[in-house]
Structure formats: structure tokens, C-alpha cells
């Protein structure tokens, strides 16, 4: 005689079939369970139970960042990437023992933009356009020399790398569209916009004669100590690397901020202007591109270019930049795997470089305490000295996850009376992110409302300005 199983019975019976190397699909799993246990069980109920227990991913929520494993990225010895689930995404796990203070890996940024405060210095040649170190500290520095471009590079190697990865498109001396874009970024001090520009430039330049370098396991690496060669990157490889970073729409991210309704009317036009300038400067299919544009319009797939420069992709790239940038502004293929813990076991360091300046485009990951094989490597995304409620709010608002349930947060929150954001709050924020753009009249009314300086400063910092 058939009977209806409890949820615990279903989970216990289904787990072995789901966690094996080749898990059963939902329909086959249902048939198997019904046959083995003589259960009365519908596919809808089975799916609901599996999602609730974490054995199956539910429908993706737009405010949850999406990441994926990229098996073409070379990993340093002693660590391996792992995909946990659709909410936590990917991470790094130790495969050997690390002593406190031991270096785990050293990595160069895949994409990096200078700090907003240094953008003018970069355009004037005072810091290298590639690595952002002072150009006055080396006798080997060279100038771009193209038209009105004032960029300089530490040496020929930095110049060669910059030209192949971004500067061939972002040189205001040869590309008028780049000048307008750089002027906009100077005006708004918008770090993540510059990072998006360099992501797009690196991708588009795979269609140029001089291409960015590949970092595939057989041709090159950004991790120090691994073989590296100068083989050219392809469009497919570059897009694959960038798409593996955790990604969320920037509007979904910004809508989680309590000040979003105040800034929304003034922010959206600036965002739309940035998108137009980005496409004008970097899209090889634009009629306005200069005659000597380094990438022919036919060198790259037309449909892929259309998708790359679409409004939706622009929002995705901007959100990707803001949740993956290391504190100095670089985006790293290995470092980006590191998840958060309020009691981290890894710290990220920038070792002193020329003239005592710490390079913004190279990091060292060090063990904060002894790490055993199988331990997940974790850093802190926020200041760990903050109270638990503040940490949880910042993580929910800026990195789109939470409430943080690390052991420290669980222990400290037991005595806290403050509430933390939930999926209900995320749903409200998501609806606000997709709401129609306000009318001109409403925009003026909104701008007349009080906007405390402290709130404005916090908004600018947390939202990537």
C-alpha cells in the first residue's frame, strides 16, 4: 500500500541519487523513489522539498549574484576551486597545510583601473597608465606620444601590455570617443565605470592586430610561479573569463541602498550617459568610430558585439565590477573566488614597490592562521571590527548576500535586538530597481528633498563612485 512520505524521508532517500557523480534528473528520481518506497509523491512536491533542503537549485532571484567555475584559469599550487551552490557560488579550498603568515599565492590583476583620485595624474603622465606606479621613479619611462594623449608608461613592457589590453582603444590622442568618456569619468570620479571600460576594451581588442595575452593553462597565467607566454587571447576565452566573475545587475545592487529613492532620479540619466559614451568610444560597429580604429567592424561577431554593448550587459558589467574589485580596484581571476567570513583565514596584501608605493595591480594572499587541507579560504569583505548588525547590513547592501551566517555572526547576533535584511527586503528592492524612470517633474521634486552630507558620502563610497 502506498503512503505519503515526510519531508525528512524524501531528503534521506533522494540524497544518494543527487550527490553521486551523475545525479538523476527530477523525473527519473521521482520514478525511482516511487518504485523503491511505494510512495505517493508528486513531482511538484518532490521539487519543492529538494529546493528547501538545498539539494536542488530553485528559480534564480535577480538580486543573487551568479558566478561559475572557469577551468581554463590556472590555479596556484595548494588550492582548488569549488562550486558550492547557486547562492554561495564558487570558492577556494586549500589542498595542503599553510602556516600562519605563509604566502598562498601572488597574482596580477586581469583588469584594473586607477583610483579615481589618480585619474588626472594618469592622464598627465605622472603615474603609469598600466600599473599606476609613479613614472618619475624610473629612467625607462616612455610617453604614448599619440596626438593629445599625455599618458606615460614605466617602461616598454608596460607600454606594450597597456596598448594590447586597453590603451589602443582608450587613448584620447587617437580615439576622440575615449576623450569624452575619460572626461565623464573625471567629472564623476566613477571607478567602476573605468573598470567596465577596461573590461570592454580587453574584449574588443581580441579583434585587433595586436591582441591581449592569453592566460589559459597552456599559454599563460596571471599567477606568479606558473608558466607564462605571450600567446594571443581569443574573444571566446576573454568573454569566458569575464563571465565567470560573480555578476549582478547594478540596478539590483543599488536598489538595496536605503538612499536609492533619493538618488535614483539624478543617477539614472548619468548611468545612461555613461552607457552611450562607452559604446561610442569602444564599439567598432559605431559609424562615429575614427578612420584608424584599431579593430575592424568585421573582425568580431556582430551579434556578440551587439550583446556586449547592450544596456542590460552594461548593467551586468557594472555590477560585476563593484562586487569583485579588490580594495585597490583590480579584478583578479583567482582572488575573485574567495568568499567572505567575518573571521577570515586569509588576508590580501599589496607589497611596497617603487618609491615605497604599493602596486595597485598585484596582490599577495597570506594565511592569517594555520590552514588545513580541506579548509575553505576566506577573506573579509567588510571591516571585521564593525558590530554584527553593521557588517550584515553592508554585506547585504554592497555584496548582495546575507544575512551572513558565519559562526561569529551567529554567536554575536544572539544578543542583538536589531533586524537584518531578508529576502522580503530584497524582493522590494528588486521591484524598485526595475521601476520605470521617474518623470522630469518628479526628479526635480526628489532633488529638493534634504540629502544629508553623511548619507551622500556613504552612498558614493558604497555604490562605487
C-alpha positions, -999 to 999 in steps of 0.1 A, spaced: 0 0 0 14 34 -10 17 63 15 28 99 16 64 103 29 76 130 53 100 157 40 129 141 60 122 107 45 123 122 10 155 141 16 172 110 31 162 88 2 169 113 -25 203 125 -13 224 94 -25 210 98 -60 216 136 -62 251 136 -47 266 110 -69 289 118 -99 260 116 -124 229 127 -104 194 116 -115 171 141 -132 139 151 -114 116 128 -134 138 98 -131 144 104 -94 107 106 -88 101 73 -106 129 56 -87 117 68 -53 81 58 -60 92 23 -71 116 17 -42 93 30 -14 58 27 -28 53 64 -21 25 87 -31 46 116 -42 41 143 -69 69 158 -90 59 193 -77 62 183 -40 95 165 -47 109 196 -64 97 218 -35 113 195 -9 146 193 -28 149 231 -31 140 237 5 167 212 16 194 227 -7 196 195 -28 183 214 -59 186 250 -70 154 270 -71 145 297 -96 172 323 -97 164 355 -79 177 386 -98 194 401 -67 216 370 -62 250 373 -80 258 345 -105 293 330 -107 308 299 -124 339 279 -123 364 286 -152 385 255 -157 408 274 -181 422 296 -153 454 282 -139 453 277 -101 483 282 -78 496 250 -62 479 242 -29 444 255 -37 415 243 -58 383 260 -69 349 246 -58 313 254 -67 291 253 -36 256 262 -47 237 288 -66 236 312 -37 271 310 -23 286 303 -58 322 294 -61 351 294 -36 386 283 -30 397 253 -8 431 245 5 447 212 -7 477 215 16 487 229 50 496 266 53 513 281 83 503 314 98 519 342 77 527 319 47 521 332 12 494 313 -6 496 330 -40 507 362 -57 485 374 -86 484 402 -111 451 418 -119 432 406 -150 416 441 -153 424 472 -133 416 509 -133 434 536 -114 419 551 -82 395 579 -92 417 604 -73 447 594 -96 429 595 -129 440 631 -137 476 622 -127 474 592 -151 462 613 -180 490 638 -173 516 610 -173 525 613 -136 516 576 -130 519 547 -154 487 540 -174 493 503 -170 504 497 -134 497 531 -118 532 534 -102 549 568 -104 567 573 -137 592 596 -121 608 566 -103 623 551 -134 646 564 -162 630 539 -186 596 556 -187 581 563 -222 553 586 -234 524 575 -255 530 604 -279 497 599 -298 482 633 -305 470 650 -274 475 619 -252 496 627 -222 499 591 -209 533 576 -199 544 541 -190 571 528 -166 589 511 -195 584 495 -228 569 464 -213 542 483 -195 535 503 -227 532 471 -248 509 455 -223 487 486 -220 484 490 -257 473 454 -261 449 453 -232 432 487 -232 451 518 -243 448 512 -280 411 520 -275 412 543 -245 439 566 -259 423 601 -263 450 611 -288 438 586 -314 402 579 -303 380 610 -298 353 589 -282 378 579 -255 384 615 -246 347 622 -240 345 590 -219 376 599 -198 363 634 -192 330 620 -180 349 597 -156 369 626 -143 338 646 -136 320 618 -117 351 601 -101 335 568 -111 359 539 -105 337 511 -116 328 528 -149 365 529 -157 368 492 -148 340 484 -172 357 504 -199 388 483 -195 368 451 -194 352 460 -227 385 472 -242 402 440 -234 374 420 -250 372 441 -282 409 442 -287 409 404 -293 399 416 -328 429 438 -332 462 430 -349 480 432 -315 458 413 -291 457 409 -253 477 380 -240 461 347 -231 461 332 -196 449 297 -204 468 269 -186 489 261 -216 497 296 -228 500 319 -198 490 329 -163 484 358 -140 495 338 -110 532 342 -102 553 310 -104 532 294 -132 544 293 -168 535 324 -188 538 331 -225 526 358 -249 501 338 -269 471 360 -280 438 357 -264 406 350 -283 372 366 -280 357 334 -266 384 329 -240 382 365 -228 344 365 -225 345 332 -207 370 345 -181 349 377 -175 316 359 -174 329 336 -146 331 365 -121 302 369 -98 277 391 -116 245 410 -107 227 439 -123 240 472 -109 204 485 -106 196 454 -84 226 462 -63 219 499 -59 182 494 -51 192 477 -19 206 510 -6 182 529 17 191 562 -1 182 548 -36 149 566 -39 166 599 -31 194 595 -57 176 574 -84 162 603 -104 196 620 -107 216 588 -111 198 570 -140 205 598 -166 242 597 -156 242 560 -160 225 562 -194 250 588 -204 279 566 -193 265 537 -214 263 559 -246 298 572 -241 311 537 -236 296 524 -268 307 555 -288 343 550 -276 347 512 -278 321 497 -302 338 490 -335 305 490 -353 296 526 -344 296 549 -375 313 576 -355 344 555 -349 377 571 -362 391 560 -395 421 544 -379 401 525 -352 423 495 -342 396 469 -345 377 465 -379 340 463 -376 340 428 -392 368 413 -370 344 402 -343 309 385 -343 282 411 -349 256 396 -327 281 392 -298 292 428 -302 255 439 -301 250 419 -268 283 432 -253 273 469 -258 236 465 -248 221 483 -219 214 451 -199 250 439 -204 263 473 -193 244 470 -160 257 435 -156 293 446 -162 289 475 -137 275 452 -110 303 427 -118 330 454 -113 315 467 -80 312 433 -63 346 419 -75 370 448 -73 397 443 -47 401 473 -24 428 489 -47 405 485 -77 418 454 -95 398 424 -107 416 391 -102 407 357 -117 419 337 -87 413 362 -59 377 366 -71 369 331 -59 375 340 -22 343 341 -2 336 362 29 339 353 66 338 377 95 367 357 110 388 353 78 418 330 75 433 349 46 445 385 42 453 404 10 484 424 9 500 449 -15 538 448 -10 558 480 -14 570 487 -49 589 516 -65 595 546 -43 577 528 -15 544 529 -34 523 498 -31 514 484 -66 476 485 -71 477 457 -97 494 429 -78 483 412 -46 497 386 -22 473 363 -4 487 353 31 474 329 57 462 347 89 464 315 108 471 278 103 451 264 74 445 227 69 437 207 37 400 210 30 396 243 47 378 270 27 399 301 21 380 332 31 387 370 34 365 397 50 347 419 25 340 445 52 358 459 83 356 429 107 358 453 137 323 466 130 293 454 151 275 424 137 244 443 125 265 468 106 286 440 90 254 422 79 239 453 65 270 462 45 273 427 31 236 426 22 237 461 6 270 461 -12 277 425 -20 241 412 -23 241 383 1 230 377 36 223 378 64 258 365 70 256 332 89 293 327 97 299 314 132 310 348 145 278 365 132 256 337 147 272 340 181 272 378 182 236 381 168 222 360 196 224 391 219 214 416 192 179 431 190 184 448 156 168 433 125 188 423 94 177 424 57 159 394 44 146 381 10 114 401 16 135 433 17 154 420 -14 122 415 -33 111 451 -25 145 464 -36 143 443 -68 109 458 -77 123 493 -71 153 486 -93 130 477 -123 105 505 -118 101 530 -146 124 560 -147 108 590 -129 94 619 -148 112 652 -150 88 668 -125 93 640 -100 130 642 -105 130 679 -95 108 673 -65 131 645 -54 162 666 -57 146 693 -35 144 668 -5 170 670 22 201 650 14 225 649 44 262 651 37 269 619 57 243 599 36 257 613 4 293 603 13 282 568 23 262 564 -9 291 574 -31 315 551 -13 293 521 -12 279 524 -47 313 525 -65 318 563 -70 
